[in-house]
Amino acid sequence: MGEPRFTDRELDVMDVLWHRGSATVAEVLEDLEDDLAYTTVLTVLQTLEEKGHVTHEQEGRAYRYHPEVDREQAGSTAVGYLLRKIFRDSPKLLLSRLVDDPDLSEEDLRELRSLLDERLSSGGEPGEDHV
C-alpha cells in the first residue's frame, strides 16, 4: 500500500474513524466540525477505501467503515513529509520551530525535554510508547 497520504478532508474523516474505531457516514457527519453534505462524506470514505486506508462492512442498510491505517502510522508519514519538504531534512529546524511556538506551554516543553532525555538515556533508540 505504501506510505499513507491524506488530504485535509480525508484526515478529518480518518480522525473520526480513529476516535470511534468505526463509523457509518451518518456517525462521521455527527462528529465532524464542518457542516458537510452526506454525499461529500460518502465520497471521501469511498476515496479512502480505494486508497486502501479504510474498509467497510454492511450494517443494515448502511455501511460501517473501519480504518486500515492507524493514527501513529499516518503521523509518522506526515512528520517525515514535513521534515523532508518543509525543514530540508533537518530535525534541528523542525524541533527549533516547535519549541519556538508561543502556544507551547511550559508543561509541553517539560514533556518534550523528558522525551529527549529518555531517548538519550536509552542509547538513542526510539521508545515504543512515543510517536
C-alpha positions as CSV (number, residue, x, y, z in Angstrom):
1,M,0.0,0.0,0.0
2,G,3.0,2.4,0.5
3,E,3.0,5.4,2.8
4,P,-0.5,6.7,3.6
5,R,-1.1,10.2,2.3
6,F,-4.2,12.2,3.2
7,T,-5.9,15.4,2.1
8,D,-7.1,17.7,4.9
9,R,-10.7,16.5,4.4
10,E,-9.6,12.8,4.5
11,L,-7.7,13.4,7.7
12,D,-10.9,14.9,9.3
13,V,-12.8,11.8,8.4
14,M,-10.0,9.5,9.5
15,D,-9.8,11.3,12.8
16,V,-13.5,10.3,13.4
17,L,-12.8,6.7,12.5
18,W,-9.7,6.6,14.7
19,H,-11.6,8.1,17.6
20,R,-14.7,5.8,17.2
21,G,-12.9,2.7,15.9
22,S,-15.5,2.5,13.1
23,A,-18.4,4.6,11.9
24,T,-21.2,5.0,9.4
25,V,-21.4,8.0,7.1
26,A,-24.1,9.5,9.5
27,E,-21.8,9.0,12.5
28,V,-18.9,10.7,10.7
29,L,-21.2,13.6,9.9
30,E,-22.2,13.9,13.6
31,D,-18.6,14.1,14.7
32,L,-17.2,16.5,12.0
33,E,-16.9,20.2,12.9
34,D,-17.6,21.2,9.3
35,D,-21.2,21.1,8.0
36,L,-20.9,18.8,5.1
37,A,-23.3,17.0,2.8
38,Y,-23.9,13.3,3.3
39,T,-22.7,12.7,-0.2
40,T,-19.5,14.6,0.4
41,V,-18.6,12.4,3.4
42,L,-19.6,9.3,1.4
43,T,-17.3,10.3,-1.4
44,V,-14.4,10.9,1.0
45,L,-14.9,7.4,2.5
46,Q,-15.1,5.8,-0.9
47,T,-11.9,7.5,-1.9
48,L,-10.2,6.4,1.3
49,E,-11.4,2.8,0.6
50,E,-10.0,3.0,-3.0
51,K,-6.6,4.0,-1.5
52,G,-6.8,1.1,0.9
53,H,-7.0,3.3,4.0
54,V,-10.5,2.0,5.1
55,T,-12.7,-1.0,4.6
56,H,-16.4,-1.4,5.1
57,E,-19.0,-3.9,6.1
58,Q,-22.7,-4.0,5.6
59,E,-24.7,-2.9,8.7
60,G,-28.4,-3.0,8.0
61,R,-28.9,-0.6,5.1
62,A,-25.7,1.3,5.8
63,Y,-22.0,0.6,5.6
64,R,-19.8,0.7,8.6
65,Y,-16.3,1.9,7.8
66,H,-13.1,0.8,9.6
67,P,-9.7,2.4,9.5
68,E,-6.9,0.2,7.9
69,V,-4.2,2.7,8.7
70,D,-3.5,3.6,12.3
71,R,-3.1,7.1,13.6
72,E,0.6,6.5,14.5
73,Q,1.4,5.3,11.0
74,A,-0.3,8.3,9.5
75,G,1.5,10.6,11.9
76,S,4.9,9.2,11.1
77,T,4.3,9.6,7.4
78,A,3.1,13.2,7.9
79,V,6.2,14.1,10.1
80,G,8.5,12.5,7.6
81,Y,6.9,14.6,4.8
82,L,7.2,17.8,6.8
83,L,10.8,17.0,7.7
84,R,11.7,16.5,4.0
85,K,9.7,19.2,2.3
86,I,9.5,22.0,4.8
87,F,12.5,21.6,7.1
88,R,15.1,20.3,4.4
89,D,15.7,17.0,6.2
90,S,16.8,18.9,9.4
91,P,15.3,17.6,12.6
92,K,17.0,20.5,14.3
93,L,15.0,23.0,12.2
94,L,11.8,21.1,12.9
95,L,12.4,21.0,16.7
96,S,13.5,24.6,16.8
97,R,10.3,25.7,15.1
98,L,8.3,23.5,17.5
99,V,9.9,24.9,20.7
100,D,9.6,28.5,19.4
101,D,5.8,28.1,19.1
102,P,4.3,30.7,21.5
103,D,1.3,28.4,22.1
104,L,3.6,25.8,23.6
105,S,3.1,25.7,27.4
106,E,5.9,25.2,30.0
107,E,4.3,21.8,30.7
108,D,4.6,20.9,27.0
109,L,8.3,22.0,27.0
110,R,9.0,19.9,30.1
111,E,7.4,16.9,28.4
112,L,9.5,17.4,25.3
113,R,12.6,17.6,27.4
114,S,11.6,14.4,29.2
115,L,11.1,12.6,25.9
116,L,14.5,13.8,24.7
117,D,16.2,12.8,28.0
118,E,14.5,9.4,27.9
119,R,15.6,8.8,24.3
120,L,19.2,9.9,25.1
121,S,19.4,7.7,28.2
122,S,18.2,4.6,26.2
123,G,21.2,4.8,23.9
124,G,19.4,6.8,21.2
125,E,16.8,4.1,20.3
126,P,13.2,5.4,19.9
127,G,10.8,4.3,22.6
128,E,7.8,2.0,21.9
129,D,5.4,4.4,23.6
130,H,6.1,7.5,21.6
131,V,5.4,8.6,18.0
